[in-house]
């Protein structure tokens, strides 16, 4: 079974770490969808901003595989 694996760099003001989240692959999903799923279903401490959800305003831009 294919799965999404997200490794997110976290920082709490004093400590940096990489936190990993995994869940089953779902076709035609976006990175924003996945981040929202993580926040809603796995880790409510994950925080990010997004506005229009249509890739127009740029507020949901993220660095991927960096």
Protein Blocks (a to p, Z undefined) as FASTA:
>chain_A
ZZddddddddehjaccdddddddddehiafklmmmmmmmmmommbccddfklnomnopmg
ccehZZ
